[in-house]
């Protein structure tokens, strides 16, 4: 299942425990593809760079908003 990060930043853990080693972090709006759910954690990987691990379910949501624009530049001149 494809889920989207709803917090500014979320940790991806090695095991389904907050005391486990943090593998990486994922930012707001990034996609996380899940394999399964274990308690309060989803097991899966980041869609962008394929880092695997566990992420808390409270940090994710199903993105039901249809995308209308694609951002291709980080900044712009005003």
PQR file with spaces between the fields and no chain letter, atoms N, CA, C, O and H, PARSE charges and radii, in Angstrom:
ATOM       1  N    UNK     1       0.847   -1.166    0.000 -0.4000 1.5000
ATOM       2  CA   UNK     1       0.000    0.000    0.000 -0.0000 2.0000
ATOM       3  C    UNK     1       0.900    1.239    0.000  0.5500 1.7000
ATOM       4  O    UNK     1       1.918    1.268    0.690 -0.5500 1.4000
ATOM       5  N    UNK     2       0.533    2.233   -0.753 -0.4000 1.5000
ATOM       6  CA   UNK     2       1.282    3.483   -0.845 -0.0000 2.0000
ATOM       7  C    UNK     2       0.717    4.485    0.160  0.5500 1.7000
ATOM       8  O    UNK     2      -0.457    4.848    0.096 -0.5500 1.4000
ATOM       9  H    UNK     2      -0.295    2.209   -1.314  0.4000 1.0000
ATOM      10  N    UNK     3       1.575    4.931    1.095 -0.4000 1.5000
ATOM      11  CA   UNK     3       1.182    5.915    2.096 -0.0000 2.0000
ATOM      12  C    UNK     3       2.091    7.130    1.995  0.5500 1.7000
ATOM      13  O    UNK     3       3.199    7.039    1.465 -0.5500 1.4000
ATOM      14  H    UNK     3       2.529    4.637    1.147  0.4000 1.0000
ATOM      15  N    UNK     4       1.625    8.270    2.504 -0.4000 1.5000
ATOM      16  CA   UNK     4       2.369    9.522    2.431 -0.0000 2.0000
ATOM      17  C    UNK     4       2.678   10.017    3.838  0.5500 1.7000
ATOM      18  O    UNK     4       1.856    9.881    4.743 -0.5500 1.4000
ATOM      19  H    UNK     4       0.725    8.344    2.934  0.4000 1.0000
ATOM      20  N    UNK     5       3.864   10.591    4.019 -0.4000 1.5000
ATOM      21  CA   UNK     5       4.274   11.126    5.318 -0.0000 2.0000
ATOM      22  C    UNK     5       3.507   12.416    5.592  0.5500 1.7000
ATOM      23  O    UNK     5       3.456   13.307    4.744 -0.5500 1.4000
ATOM      24  H    UNK     5       4.533   10.701    3.283  0.4000 1.0000
ATOM      25  N    UNK     6       2.907   12.511    6.789 -0.4000 1.5000
ATOM      26  CA   UNK     6       2.099   13.683    7.120 -0.0000 2.0000
ATOM      27  C    UNK     6       2.767   14.611    8.127  0.5500 1.7000
ATOM      28  O    UNK     6       2.237   15.687    8.404 -0.5500 1.4000
ATOM      29  H    UNK     6       2.948   11.787    7.477  0.4000 1.0000
ATOM      30  N    UNK     7       3.907   14.228    8.679 -0.4000 1.5000
ATOM      31  CA   UNK     7       4.648   15.067    9.621 -0.0000 2.0000
ATOM      32  C    UNK     7       5.868   15.664    8.932  0.5500 1.7000
ATOM      33  O    UNK     7       6.301   15.155    7.898 -0.5500 1.4000
ATOM      34  H    UNK     7       4.337   13.354    8.453  0.4000 1.0000
ATOM      35  N    UNK     8       6.435   16.743    9.491 -0.4000 1.5000
ATOM      36  CA   UNK     8       7.611   17.357    8.852 -0.0000 2.0000
ATOM      37  C    UNK     8       8.755   16.375    8.620  0.5500 1.7000
ATOM      38  O    UNK     8       9.431   16.439    7.593 -0.5500 1.4000
ATOM      39  H    UNK     8       6.084   17.156   10.331  0.4000 1.0000
ATOM      40  N    UNK     9       8.974   15.472    9.566 -0.4000 1.5000
ATOM      41  CA   UNK     9      10.010   14.452    9.424 -0.0000 2.0000
ATOM      42  C    UNK     9       9.596   13.233   10.242  0.5500 1.7000
ATOM      43  O    UNK     9       8.981   13.373   11.299 -0.5500 1.4000
ATOM      44  H    UNK     9       8.425   15.420   10.401  0.4000 1.0000
ATOM      45  N    UNK    10       9.932   12.040    9.757 -0.4000 1.5000
ATOM      46  CA   UNK    10       9.625   10.802   10.466 -0.0000 2.0000
ATOM      47  C    UNK    10      10.832    9.877   10.385  0.5500 1.7000
ATOM      48  O    UNK    10      11.542    9.847    9.381 -0.5500 1.4000
ATOM      49  H    UNK    10      10.432   11.927    8.899  0.4000 1.0000
ATOM      50  N    UNK    11      11.051    9.128   11.454 -0.4000 1.5000
ATOM      51  CA   UNK    11      12.167    8.184   11.495 -0.0000 2.0000
ATOM      52  C    UNK    11      11.771    6.848   10.890  0.5500 1.7000
ATOM      53  O    UNK    11      10.629    6.407   11.019 -0.5500 1.4000
ATOM      54  H    UNK    11      10.474    9.152   12.271  0.4000 1.0000
ATOM      55  N    UNK    12      12.734    6.207   10.225 -0.4000 1.5000
ATOM      56  CA   UNK    12      12.570    4.834    9.757 -0.0000 2.0000
ATOM      57  C    UNK    12      13.531    3.988   10.583  0.5500 1.7000
ATOM      58  O    UNK    12      14.741    4.213   10.573 -0.5500 1.4000
ATOM      59  H    UNK    12      13.662    6.566   10.120  0.4000 1.0000
ATOM      60  N    UNK    13      12.975    3.011   11.298 -0.4000 1.5000
ATOM      61  CA   UNK    13      13.739    2.197   12.237 -0.0000 2.0000
ATOM      62  C    UNK    13      14.113    0.845   11.637  0.5500 1.7000
ATOM      63  O    UNK    13      13.475    0.365   10.701 -0.5500 1.4000
ATOM      64  H    UNK    13      11.992    2.828   11.306  0.4000 1.0000
ATOM      65  N    UNK    14      15.171    0.236   12.202 -0.4000 1.5000
ATOM      66  CA   UNK    14      15.620   -1.081   11.754 -0.0000 2.0000
ATOM      67  C    UNK    14      14.623   -2.169   12.174  0.5500 1.7000
ATOM      68  O    UNK    14      14.382   -3.116   11.426 -0.5500 1.4000
ATOM      69  H    UNK    14      15.690    0.626   12.963  0.4000 1.0000
ATOM      70  N    UNK    15      14.042   -2.026   13.385 -0.4000 1.5000
ATOM      71  CA   UNK    15      13.051   -2.970   13.906 -0.0000 2.0000
ATOM      72  C    UNK    15      11.800   -2.192   14.299  0.5500 1.7000
ATOM      73  O    UNK    15      11.822   -0.962   14.346 -0.5500 1.4000
ATOM      74  H    UNK    15      14.239   -1.257   13.993  0.4000 1.0000
ATOM      75  N    UNK    16      10.717   -2.899   14.579 -0.4000 1.5000
ATOM      76  CA   UNK    16       9.454   -2.231   14.921 -0.0000 2.0000
ATOM      77  C    UNK    16       9.421   -1.815   16.396  0.5500 1.7000
ATOM      78  O    UNK    16       8.569   -2.247   17.172 -0.5500 1.4000
ATOM      79  H    UNK    16      10.699   -3.898   14.541  0.4000 1.0000
ATOM      80  N    UNK    17      10.391   -0.953   16.749 -0.4000 1.5000
ATOM      81  CA   UNK    17      10.544   -0.479   18.112 -0.0000 2.0000
ATOM      82  C    UNK    17      11.216    0.890   18.065  0.5500 1.7000
ATOM      83  O    UNK    17      12.189    1.073   17.333 -0.5500 1.4000
ATOM      84  H    UNK    17      11.083   -0.602   16.119  0.4000 1.0000
ATOM      85  N    UNK    18      10.709    1.858   18.837 -0.4000 1.5000
ATOM      86  CA   UNK    18      11.296    3.204   18.828 -0.0000 2.0000
ATOM      87  C    UNK    18      12.704    3.232   19.405  0.5500 1.7000
ATOM      88  O    UNK    18      13.449    4.181   19.160 -0.5500 1.4000
ATOM      89  H    UNK    18       9.918    1.710   19.432  0.4000 1.0000
ATOM      90  N    UNK    19      13.081    2.207   20.169 -0.4000 1.5000
ATOM      91  CA   UNK    19      14.431    2.137   20.739 -0.0000 2.0000
ATOM      92  C    UNK    19      15.421    1.504   19.766  0.5500 1.7000
ATOM      93  O    UNK    19      16.620    1.454   20.042 -0.5500 1.4000
ATOM      94  H    UNK    19      12.476    1.436   20.368  0.4000 1.0000
ATOM      95  N    UNK    20      14.933    1.031   18.652 -0.4000 1.5000
ATOM      96  CA   UNK    20      15.768    0.415   17.621 -0.0000 2.0000
ATOM      97  C    UNK    20      16.596    1.482   16.906  0.5500 1.7000
ATOM      98  O    UNK    20      16.315    2.676   17.007 -0.5500 1.4000
ATOM      99  H    UNK    20      13.959    1.072   18.427  0.4000 1.0000
ATOM     100  N    UNK    21      17.616    1.031   16.185 -0.4000 1.5000
ATOM     101  CA   UNK    21      18.478    1.928   15.411 -0.0000 2.0000
ATOM     102  C    UNK    21      17.665    2.642   14.326  0.5500 1.7000
ATOM     103  O    UNK    21      16.830    2.031   13.660 -0.5500 1.4000
ATOM     104  H    UNK    21      17.844    0.061   16.103  0.4000 1.0000
ATOM     105  N    UNK    22      17.922    3.944   14.158 -0.4000 1.5000
ATOM     106  CA   UNK    22      17.277    4.717   13.093 -0.0000 2.0000
ATOM     107  C    UNK    22      18.077    4.514   11.813  0.5500 1.7000
ATOM     108  O    UNK    22      19.256    4.861   11.750 -0.5500 1.4000
ATOM     109  H    UNK    22      18.601    4.441   14.699  0.4000 1.0000
ATOM     110  N    UNK    23      17.434    3.951   10.793 -0.4000 1.5000
ATOM     111  CA   UNK    23      18.086    3.684    9.508 -0.0000 2.0000
ATOM     112  C    UNK    23      18.229    4.977    8.715  0.5500 1.7000
ATOM     113  O    UNK    23      19.300    5.275    8.185 -0.5500 1.4000
ATOM     114  H    UNK    23      16.476    3.668   10.844  0.4000 1.0000
ATOM     115  N    UNK    24      17.143    5.740    8.637 -0.4000 1.5000
ATOM     116  CA   UNK    24      17.123    7.011    7.903 -0.0000 2.0000
ATOM     117  C    UNK    24      15.896    7.793    8.346  0.5500 1.7000
ATOM     118  O    UNK    24      15.165    7.364    9.239 -0.5500 1.4000
ATOM     119  H    UNK    24      16.273    5.498    9.068  0.4000 1.0000
ATOM     120  N    UNK    25      15.679    8.931    7.724 -0.4000 1.5000
ATOM     121  CA   UNK    25      14.486    9.726    7.979 -0.0000 2.0000
ATOM     122  C    UNK    25      13.785   10.000    6.655  0.5500 1.7000
ATOM     123  O    UNK    25      14.389    9.941    5.584 -0.5500 1.4000
ATOM     124  H    UNK    25      16.274    9.279    6.999  0.4000 1.0000
ATOM     125  N    UNK    26      12.498   10.299    6.759 -0.4000 1.5000
ATOM     126  CA   UNK    26      11.690   10.578    5.581 -0.0000 2.0000
ATOM     127  C    UNK    26      10.948   11.891    5.827  0.5500 1.7000
ATOM     128  O    UNK    26      10.523   12.166    6.949 -0.5500 1.4000
ATOM     129  H    UNK    26      12.008   10.347    7.630  0.4000 1.0000
ATOM     130  N    UNK    27      10.795   12.691    4.792 -0.4000 1.5000
ATOM     131  CA   UNK    27      10.239   14.036    4.925 -0.0000 2.0000
ATOM     132  C    UNK    27       8.769   14.114    4.525  0.5500 1.7000
ATOM     133  O    UNK    27       8.239   13.229    3.852 -0.5500 1.4000
ATOM     134  H    UNK    27      11.141   12.468    3.880  0.4000 1.0000
ATOM     135  N    UNK    28       8.126   15.197    4.958 -0.4000 1.5000
ATOM     136  CA   UNK    28       6.724   15.462    4.648 -0.0000 2.0000
ATOM     137  C    UNK    28       6.460   15.334    3.142  0.5500 1.7000
ATOM     138  O    UNK    28       7.197   15.880    2.321 -0.5500 1.4000
ATOM     139  H    UNK    28       8.556   15.915    5.505  0.4000 1.0000
ATOM     140  N    UNK    29       5.410   14.614    2.805 -0.4000 1.5000
ATOM     141  CA   UNK    29       5.006   14.482    1.411 -0.0000 2.0000
ATOM     142  C    UNK    29       5.652   13.334    0.663  0.5500 1.7000
ATOM     143  O    UNK    29       5.198   12.979   -0.425 -0.5500 1.4000
ATOM     144  H    UNK    29       4.812   14.170    3.472  0.4000 1.0000
ATOM     145  N    UNK    30       6.717   12.735    1.225 -0.4000 1.5000
ATOM     146  CA   UNK    30       7.354   11.601    0.549 -0.0000 2.0000
ATOM     147  C    UNK    30       6.478   10.363    0.696  0.5500 1.7000
ATOM     148  O    UNK    30       5.697   10.248    1.640 -0.5500 1.4000
ATOM     149  H    UNK    30       7.086   13.023    2.108  0.4000 1.0000
ATOM     150  N    UNK    31       6.617    9.446   -0.243 -0.4000 1.5000
ATOM     151  CA   UNK    31       5.827    8.219   -0.239 -0.0000 2.0000
ATOM     152  C    UNK    31       6.587    7.075    0.410  0.5500 1.7000
ATOM     153  O    UNK    31       7.804    6.952    0.272 -0.5500 1.4000
ATOM     154  H    UNK    31       7.252    9.539   -1.011  0.4000 1.0000
ATOM     155  N    UNK    32       5.830    6.236    1.128 -0.4000 1.5000
ATOM     156  CA   UNK    32       6.365    5.047    1.786 -0.0000 2.0000
ATOM     157  C    UNK    32       5.502    3.870    1.348  0.5500 1.7000
ATOM     158  O    UNK    32       4.285    3.888    1.530 -0.5500 1.4000
ATOM     159  H    UNK    32       4.842    6.336    1.240  0.4000 1.0000
ATOM     160  N    UNK    33       6.122    2.858    0.778 -0.4000 1.5000
ATOM     161  CA   UNK    33       5.402    1.678    0.292 -0.0000 2.0000
ATOM     162  C    UNK    33       5.479    0.597    1.362  0.5500 1.7000
ATOM     163  O    UNK    33       6.569    0.201    1.773 -0.5500 1.4000
ATOM     164  H    UNK    33       7.111    2.844    0.630  0.4000 1.0000
ATOM     165  N    UNK    34       4.316    0.118    1.815 -0.4000 1.5000
ATOM     166  CA   UNK    34       4.271   -0.820    2.934 -0.0000 2.0000
ATOM     167  C    UNK    34       4.076   -2.258    2.473  0.5500 1.7000
ATOM     168  O    UNK    34       3.411   -2.537    1.475 -0.5500 1.4000
ATOM     169  H    UNK    34       3.430    0.440    1.481  0.4000 1.0000
ATOM     170  N    UNK    35       4.692   -3.172    3.252 -0.4000 1.5000
ATOM     171  CA   UNK    35       4.506   -4.617    3.059 -0.0000 2.0000
ATOM     172  C    UNK    35       3.442   -5.122    4.021  0.5500 1.7000
ATOM     173  O    UNK    35       2.540   -5.869    3.641 -0.5500 1.4000
ATOM     174  H    UNK    35       5.232   -2.946    4.063  0.4000 1.0000
ATOM     175  N    UNK    36       3.569   -4.692    5.299 -0.4000 1.5000
ATOM     176  CA   UNK    36       2.695   -5.212    6.341 -0.0000 2.0000
ATOM     177  C    UNK    36       2.640   -4.233    7.505  0.5500 1.7000
ATOM     178  O    UNK    36       3.402   -3.267    7.556 -0.5500 1.4000
ATOM     179  H    UNK    36       4.301   -4.086    5.608  0.4000 1.0000
ATOM     180  N    UNK    37       1.728   -4.495    8.443 -0.4000 1.5000
ATOM     181  CA   UNK    37       1.619   -3.688    9.653 -0.0000 2.0000
ATOM     182  C    UNK    37       1.881   -4.589   10.848  0.5500 1.7000
ATOM     183  O    UNK    37       1.366   -5.704   10.925 -0.5500 1.4000
ATOM     184  H    UNK    37       1.109   -5.280    8.402  0.4000 1.0000
ATOM     185  N    UNK    38       2.693   -4.089   11.787 -0.4000 1.5000
ATOM     186  CA   UNK    38       3.036   -4.842   12.984 -0.0000 2.0000
ATOM     187  C    UNK    38       2.846   -3.927   14.188  0.5500 1.7000
ATOM     188  O    UNK    38       3.718   -3.112   14.489 -0.5500 1.4000
ATOM     189  H    UNK    38       3.112   -3.183   11.725  0.4000 1.0000
ATOM     190  N    UNK    39       1.724   -4.052   14.872 -0.4000 1.5000
ATOM     191  CA   UNK    39       1.425   -3.169   15.997 -0.0000 2.0000
ATOM     192  C    UNK    39       1.208   -1.747   15.513  0.5500 1.7000
ATOM     193  O    UNK    39       0.330   -1.489   14.689 -0.5500 1.4000
ATOM     194  H    UNK    39       1.015   -4.714   14.627  0.4000 1.0000
ATOM     195  N    UNK    40       2.020   -0.816   16.033 -0.4000 1.5000
ATOM     196  CA   UNK    40       1.904    0.595   15.654 -0.0000 2.0000
ATOM     197  C    UNK    40       2.867    0.968   14.533  0.5500 1.7000
ATOM     198  O    UNK    40       3.063    2.151   14.256 -0.5500 1.4000
ATOM     199  H    UNK    40       2.732   -1.026   16.703  0.4000 1.0000
ATOM     200  N    UNK    41       3.465   -0.020   13.890 -0.4000 1.5000
ATOM     201  CA   UNK    41       4.462    0.231   12.848 -0.0000 2.0000
ATOM     202  C    UNK    41       4.074   -0.417   11.520  0.5500 1.7000
ATOM     203  O    UNK    41       3.462   -1.484   11.480 -0.5500 1.4000
ATOM     204  H    UNK    41       3.305   -0.981   14.115  0.4000 1.0000
ATOM     205  N    UNK    42       4.452    0.262   10.436 -0.4000 1.5000
ATOM     206  CA   UNK    42       4.361   -0.320    9.104 -0.0000 2.0000
ATOM     207  C    UNK    42       5.757   -0.743    8.679  0.5500 1.7000
ATOM     208  O    UNK    42       6.731   -0.043    8.956 -0.5500 1.4000
ATOM     209  H    UNK    42       4.950    1.129   10.469  0.4000 1.0000
ATOM     210  N    UNK    43       5.860   -1.881    8.011 -0.4000 1.5000
ATOM     211  CA   UNK    43       7.121   -2.352    7.448 -0.0000 2.0000
ATOM     212  C    UNK    43       7.084   -2.073    5.954  0.5500 1.7000
ATOM     213  O    UNK    43       6.110   -2.404    5.277 -0.5500 1.4000
ATOM     214  H    UNK    43       5.069   -2.450    7.787  0.4000 1.0000
ATOM     215  N    UNK    44       8.158   -1.457    5.436 -0.4000 1.5000
ATOM     216  CA   UNK    44       8.182   -1.145    4.016 -0.0000 2.0000
ATOM     217  C    UNK    44       9.441   -0.421    3.617  0.5500 1.7000
ATOM     218  O    UNK    44      10.497   -0.603    4.224 -0.5500 1.4000
ATOM     219  H    UNK    44       8.949   -1.188    5.985  0.4000 1.0000
ATOM     220  N    UNK    45       9.324    0.414    2.579 -0.4000 1.5000
ATOM     221  CA   UNK    45      10.495    1.138    2.087 -0.0000 2.0000
ATOM     222  C    UNK    45      10.087    2.482    1.488  0.5500 1.7000
ATOM     223  O    UNK    45       8.945    2.681    1.074 -0.5500 1.4000
ATOM     224  H    UNK    45       8.467    0.562    2.086  0.4000 1.0000
ATOM     225  N    UNK    46      11.070    3.410    1.454 -0.4000 1.5000
ATOM     226  CA   UNK    46      10.859    4.725    0.843 -0.0000 2.0000
ATOM     227  C    UNK    46      10.755    4.550   -0.662  0.5500 1.7000
ATOM     228  O    UNK    46      11.571    3.851   -1.263 -0.5500 1.4000
ATOM     229  H    UNK    46      11.998    3.249    1.789  0.4000 1.0000
ATOM     230  N    UNK    47       9.773    5.167   -1.268 -0.4000 1.5000
ATOM     231  CA   UNK    47       9.575    5.040   -2.716 -0.0000 2.0000
ATOM     232  C    UNK    47      10.727    5.661   -3.495  0.5500 1.7000
ATOM     233  O    UNK    47      11.075    5.168   -4.568 -0.5500 1.4000
ATOM     234  H    UNK    47       9.110    5.735   -0.779  0.4000 1.0000
ATOM     235  N    UNK    48      11.326    6.734   -2.980 -0.4000 1.5000
ATOM     236  CA   UNK    48      12.354    7.468   -3.721 -0.0000 2.0000
ATOM     237  C    UNK    48      13.691    6.731   -3.778  0.5500 1.7000
ATOM     238  O    UNK    48      14.240    6.523   -4.860 -0.5500 1.4000
ATOM     239  H    UNK    48      11.043    7.134   -2.108  0.4000 1.0000
ATOM     240  N    UNK    49      14.215    6.338   -2.621 -0.4000 1.5000
ATOM     241  CA   UNK    49      15.557    5.744   -2.620 -0.0000 2.0000
ATOM     242  C    UNK    49      15.620    4.334   -2.035  0.5500 1.7000
ATOM     243  O    UNK    49      16.711    3.813   -1.801 -0.5500 1.4000
ATOM     244  H    UNK    49      13.769    6.507   -1.742  0.4000 1.0000
ATOM     245  N    UNK    50      14.479    3.717   -1.799 -0.4000 1.5000
ATOM     246  CA   UNK    50      14.354    2.302   -1.440 -0.0000 2.0000
ATOM     247  C    UNK    50      14.943    1.912   -0.081  0.5500 1.7000
ATOM     248  O    UNK    50      15.227    0.733    0.133 -0.5500 1.4000
ATOM     249  H    UNK    50      13.593    4.140   -1.989  0.4000 1.0000
ATOM     250  N    UNK    51      15.136    2.863    0.850 -0.4000 1.5000
ATOM     251  CA   UNK    51      15.564    2.503    2.202 -0.0000 2.0000
ATOM     252  C    UNK    51      14.454    1.704    2.861  0.5500 1.7000
ATOM     253  O    UNK    51      13.295    2.120    2.835 -0.5500 1.4000
ATOM     254  H    UNK    51      14.905    3.821    0.677  0.4000 1.0000
ATOM     255  N    UNK    52      14.792    0.551    3.456 -0.4000 1.5000
ATOM     256  CA   UNK    52      13.809   -0.333    4.080 -0.0000 2.0000
ATOM     257  C    UNK    52      13.810   -0.156    5.589  0.5500 1.7000
ATOM     258  O    UNK    52      14.822    0.214    6.185 -0.5500 1.4000
ATOM     259  H    UNK    52      15.733    0.213    3.477  0.4000 1.0000
ATOM     260  N    UNK    53      12.652   -0.427    6.203 -0.4000 1.5000
ATOM     261  CA   UNK    53      12.568   -0.375    7.651 -0.0000 2.0000
ATOM     262  C    UNK    53      11.137   -0.252    8.132  0.5500 1.7000
ATOM     263  O    UNK    53      10.184   -0.535    7.406 -0.5500 1.4000
ATOM     264  H    UNK    53      11.830   -0.728    5.719  0.4000 1.0000
ATOM     265  N    UNK    54      11.013    0.181    9.385 -0.4000 1.5000
ATOM     266  CA   UNK    54       9.716    0.317   10.038 -0.0000 2.0000
ATOM     267  C    UNK    54       9.454    1.784   10.352  0.5500 1.7000
ATOM     268  O    UNK    54      10.358    2.510   10.767 -0.5500 1.4000
ATOM     269  H    UNK    54      11.787    0.410    9.975  0.4000 1.0000
ATOM     270  N    UNK    55       8.227    2.211   10.152 -0.4000 1.5000
ATOM     271  CA   UNK    55       7.836    3.594   10.427 -0.0000 2.0000
ATOM     272  C    UNK    55       6.539    3.571   11.230  0.5500 1.7000
ATOM     273  O    UNK    55       5.672    2.730   10.995 -0.5500 1.4000
ATOM     274  H    UNK    55       7.493    1.622    9.815  0.4000 1.0000
ATOM     275  N    UNK    56       6.411    4.499   12.178 -0.4000 1.5000
ATOM     276  CA   UNK    56       5.206    4.547   13.003 -0.0000 2.0000
ATOM     277  C    UNK    56       3.988    4.917   12.158  0.5500 1.7000
ATOM     278  O    UNK    56       4.058    5.794   11.298 -0.5500 1.4000
ATOM     279  H    UNK    56       7.115    5.183   12.369  0.4000 1.0000
ATOM     280  N    UNK    57       2.887    4.245   12.413 -0.4000 1.5000
ATOM     281  CA   UNK    57       1.673    4.481   11.627 -0.0000 2.0000
ATOM     282  C    UNK    57       1.131    5.897   11.821  0.5500 1.7000
ATOM     283  O    UNK    57       0.454    6.418   10.935 -0.5500 1.4000
ATOM     284  H    UNK    57       2.830    3.532   13.112  0.4000 1.0000
ATOM     285  N    UNK    58       1.415    6.530   12.966 -0.4000 1.5000
ATOM     286  CA   UNK    58       0.927    7.895   13.216 -0.0000 2.0000
ATOM     287  C    UNK    58       1.593    8.925   12.304  0.5500 1.7000
ATOM     288  O    UNK    58       1.095   10.043   12.172 -0.5500 1.4000
ATOM     289  H    UNK    58       1.965    6.107   13.687  0.4000 1.0000
ATOM     290  N    UNK    59       2.707    8.564   11.677 -0.4000 1.5000
ATOM     291  CA   UNK    59       3.425    9.478   10.786 -0.0000 2.0000
ATOM     292  C    UNK    59       2.949    9.400    9.334  0.5500 1.7000
ATOM     293  O    UNK    59       3.414   10.167    8.491 -0.5500 1.4000
ATOM     294  H    UNK    59       3.112    7.656   11.785  0.4000 1.0000
ATOM     295  N    UNK    60       2.028    8.480    9.037 -0.4000 1.5000
ATOM     296  CA   UNK    60       1.603    8.242    7.656 -0.0000 2.0000
ATOM     297  C    UNK    60       0.101    8.436    7.486  0.5500 1.7000
ATOM     298  O    UNK    60      -0.662    8.356    8.449 -0.5500 1.4000
ATOM     299  H    UNK    60       1.651    7.857    9.722  0.4000 1.0000
ATOM     300  N    UNK    61      -0.311    8.692    6.248 -0.4000 1.5000
ATOM     301  CA   UNK    61      -1.736    8.720    5.908 -0.0000 2.0000
ATOM     302  C    UNK    61      -1.903    8.369    4.428  0.5500 1.7000
ATOM     303  O    UNK    61      -0.957    8.422    3.643 -0.5500 1.4000
ATOM     304  H    UNK    61       0.308    8.757    5.465  0.4000 1.0000
ATOM     305  N    UNK    62      -3.128    8.012    4.079 -0.4000 1.5000
ATOM     306  CA   UNK    62      -3.443    7.733    2.682 -0.0000 2.0000
ATOM     307  C    UNK    62      -3.730    9.069    2.015  0.5500 1.7000
ATOM     308  O    UNK    62      -4.620    9.805    2.441 -0.5500 1.4000
ATOM     309  H    UNK    62      -3.897    7.968    4.716  0.4000 1.0000
ATOM     310  N    UNK    63      -2.982    9.378    0.979 -0.4000 1.5000
ATOM     311  CA   UNK    63      -3.120   10.661    0.282 -0.0000 2.0000
ATOM     312  C    UNK    63      -4.235   10.545   -0.750  0.5500 1.7000
ATOM     313  O    UNK    63      -4.063    9.923   -1.798 -0.5500 1.4000
ATOM     314  H    UNK    63      -2.259    8.780    0.632  0.4000 1.0000
ATOM     315  N    UNK    64      -5.380   11.150   -0.441 -0.4000 1.5000
ATOM     316  CA   UNK    64      -6.540   11.066   -1.334 -0.0000 2.0000
ATOM     317  C    UNK    64      -6.690   12.300   -2.220  0.5500 1.7000
ATOM     318  O    UNK    64      -7.622   12.384   -3.019 -0.5500 1.4000
ATOM     319  H    UNK    64      -5.520   11.656    0.411  0.4000 1.0000
ATOM     320  N    UNK    65      -5.770   13.257   -2.078 -0.4000 1.5000
ATOM     321  CA   UNK    65      -5.847   14.486   -2.872 -0.0000 2.0000
ATOM     322  C    UNK    65      -5.215   14.245   -4.233  0.5500 1.7000
ATOM     323  O    UNK    65      -4.084   13.768   -4.329 -0.5500 1.4000
ATOM     324  H    UNK    65      -5.012   13.189   -1.429  0.4000 1.0000
ATOM     325  N    UNK    66      -5.944   14.576   -5.272 -0.4000 1.5000
ATOM     326  CA   UNK    66      -5.426   14.405   -6.624 -0.0000 2.0000
ATOM     327  C    UNK    66      -4.340   15.447   -6.892  0.5500 1.7000
ATOM     328  O    UNK    66      -4.540   16.637   -6.648 -0.5500 1.4000
ATOM     329  H    UNK    66      -6.862   14.964   -5.195  0.4000 1.0000
ATOM     330  N    UNK    67      -3.206   15.001   -7.389 -0.4000 1.5000
ATOM     331  CA   UNK    67      -2.089   15.894   -7.692 -0.0000 2.0000
ATOM     332  C    UNK    67      -2.384   16.658   -8.979  0.5500 1.7000
ATOM     333  O    UNK    67      -2.780   16.068   -9.985 -0.5500 1.4000
ATOM     334  H    UNK    67      -3.043   14.034   -7.588  0.4000 1.0000
ATOM     335  N    UNK    68      -2.189   17.975   -8.939 -0.4000 1.5000
ATOM     336  CA   UNK    68      -2.454   18.805  -10.114 -0.0000 2.0000
ATOM     337  C    UNK    68      -1.198   19.461  -10.670  0.5500 1.7000
ATOM     338  O    UNK    68      -1.180   19.885  -11.825 -0.5500 1.4000
ATOM     339  H    UNK    68      -1.868   18.454   -8.122  0.4000 1.0000
ATOM     340  N    UNK    69      -0.137   19.549   -9.849 -0.4000 1.5000
ATOM     341  CA   UNK    69       1.095   20.205  -10.273 -0.0000 2.0000
ATOM     342  C    UNK    69       2.299   19.357   -9.861  0.5500 1.7000
ATOM     343  O    UNK    69       2.237   18.597   -8.894 -0.5500 1.4000
ATOM     344  H    UNK    69      -0.151   19.204   -8.910  0.4000 1.0000
ATOM     345  N    UNK    70       3.379   19.499  -10.601 -0.4000 1.5000
ATOM     346  CA   UNK    70       4.618   18.816  -10.264 -0.0000 2.0000
ATOM     347  C    UNK    70       5.702   19.871  -10.060  0.5500 1.7000
ATOM     348  O    UNK    70       5.942   20.700  -10.937 -0.5500 1.4000
ATOM     349  H    UNK    70       3.429   20.116  -11.386  0.4000 1.0000
ATOM     350  N    UNK    71       6.354   19.836   -8.899 -0.4000 1.5000
ATOM     351  CA   UNK    71       7.425   20.787   -8.612 -0.0000 2.0000
ATOM     352  C    UNK    71       8.711   20.250   -9.218  0.5500 1.7000
ATOM     353  O    UNK    71       9.124   19.127   -8.927 -0.5500 1.4000
ATOM     354  H    UNK    71       6.159   19.162   -8.186  0.4000 1.0000
ATOM     355  N    UNK    72       9.346   21.061  -10.067 -0.4000 1.5000
ATOM     356  CA   UNK    72      10.579   20.614  -10.720 -0.0000 2.0000
ATOM     357  C    UNK    72      11.783   21.465  -10.335  0.5500 1.7000
ATOM     358  O    UNK    72      12.914   21.141  -10.697 -0.5500 1.4000
ATOM     359  H    UNK    72       9.011   21.973  -10.304  0.4000 1.0000
ATOM     360  N    UNK    73      11.545   22.552   -9.603 -0.4000 1.5000
ATOM     361  CA   UNK    73      12.637   23.429   -9.180 -0.0000 2.0000
ATOM     362  C    UNK    73      12.475   23.752   -7.703  0.5500 1.7000
ATOM     363  O    UNK    73      11.370   24.019   -7.232 -0.5500 1.4000
ATOM     364  H    UNK    73      10.626   22.815   -9.309  0.4000 1.0000
ATOM     365  N    UNK    74      13.583   23.725   -6.980 -0.4000 1.5000
ATOM     366  CA   UNK    74      13.538   23.999   -5.556 -0.0000 2.0000
ATOM     367  C    UNK    74      13.321   25.477   -5.263  0.5500 1.7000
ATOM     368  O    UNK    74      12.653   25.799   -4.281 -0.5500 1.4000
ATOM     369  H    UNK    74      14.482   23.508   -7.362  0.4000 1.0000
ATOM     370  N    UNK    75      13.854   26.386   -6.068 -0.4000 1.5000
ATOM     371  CA   UNK    75      13.684   27.819   -5.869 -0.0000 2.0000
ATOM     372  C    UNK    75      13.322   28.527   -7.176  0.5500 1.7000
ATOM     373  O    UNK    75      13.373   27.955   -8.265 -0.5500 1.4000
ATOM     374  H    UNK    75      14.397   26.124   -6.866  0.4000 1.0000
ATOM     375  N    UNK    76      12.959   29.782   -7.014 -0.4000 1.5000
ATOM     376  CA   UNK    76      12.659   30.592   -8.197 -0.0000 2.0000
ATOM     377  C    UNK    76      13.000   32.052   -7.916  0.5500 1.7000
ATOM     378  O    UNK    76      13.042   32.470   -6.759 -0.5500 1.4000
ATOM     379  H    UNK    76      12.918   30.246   -6.129  0.4000 1.0000
ATOM     380  N    UNK    77      13.239   32.813   -8.951 -0.4000 1.5000
ATOM     381  CA   UNK    77      13.521   34.243   -8.824 -0.0000 2.0000
ATOM     382  C    UNK    77      12.207   35.009   -8.776  0.5500 1.7000
ATOM     383  O    UNK    77      11.272   34.726   -9.525 -0.5500 1.4000
ATOM     384  H    UNK    77      13.205   32.474   -9.891  0.4000 1.0000
ATOM     385  N    UNK    78      12.161   35.974   -7.887 -0.4000 1.5000
ATOM     386  CA   UNK    78      10.944   36.794   -7.779 -0.0000 2.0000
ATOM     387  C    UNK    78      11.214   38.203   -8.226  0.5500 1.7000
ATOM     388  O    UNK    78      10.311   39.040   -8.207 -0.5500 1.4000
ATOM     389  H    UNK    78      12.921   36.203   -7.278  0.4000 1.0000
